[in-house]
């Protein structure tokens, strides 16, 4: 449910979606990243195996997706 709702949110926001395997090195070179799950919703992550992503703070895209996801989940719950 979390994944399908998040994909819906991403599409509605007009953001590109690319799902593909990646290496640890590729993850560590990302400007920002997030994890998603029933307990975490959309959680920005700031490092991978001790390597900071971007400036080491939650990025604007992940932060925006978290906000939009919570809004969508609240709408669906009502």
Rosetta blueprint (number, residue, H / E / L):
1 X L
2 X H
3 X H
4 X H
5 X H
6 X H
7 X H
8 X H
9 X H
10 X H
11 X H
12 X H
13 X L
14 X L
15 X L
16 X L
17 X L
18 X L
19 X L
20 X L
21 X L
22 X L
23 X L
24 X H
25 X H
26 X H
27 X H
28 X H
29 X L
30 X L
31 X L
32 X L
33 X E
34 X E
35 X E
36 X E
37 X E
38 X L
39 X L
40 X L
41 X E
42 X E
43 X E
44 X E
45 X E
46 X L
47 X E
48 X E
49 X L
50 X L
51 X E
52 X E
53 X L
54 X L
55 X L
56 X L
57 X L
58 X L
59 X L
60 X H
61 X H
62 X H
63 X H
64 X H
65 X H
66 X H
67 X H
68 X H
69 X H
70 X H
71 X H
72 X H
73 X H
74 X H
75 X H
76 X H
77 X H
78 X L
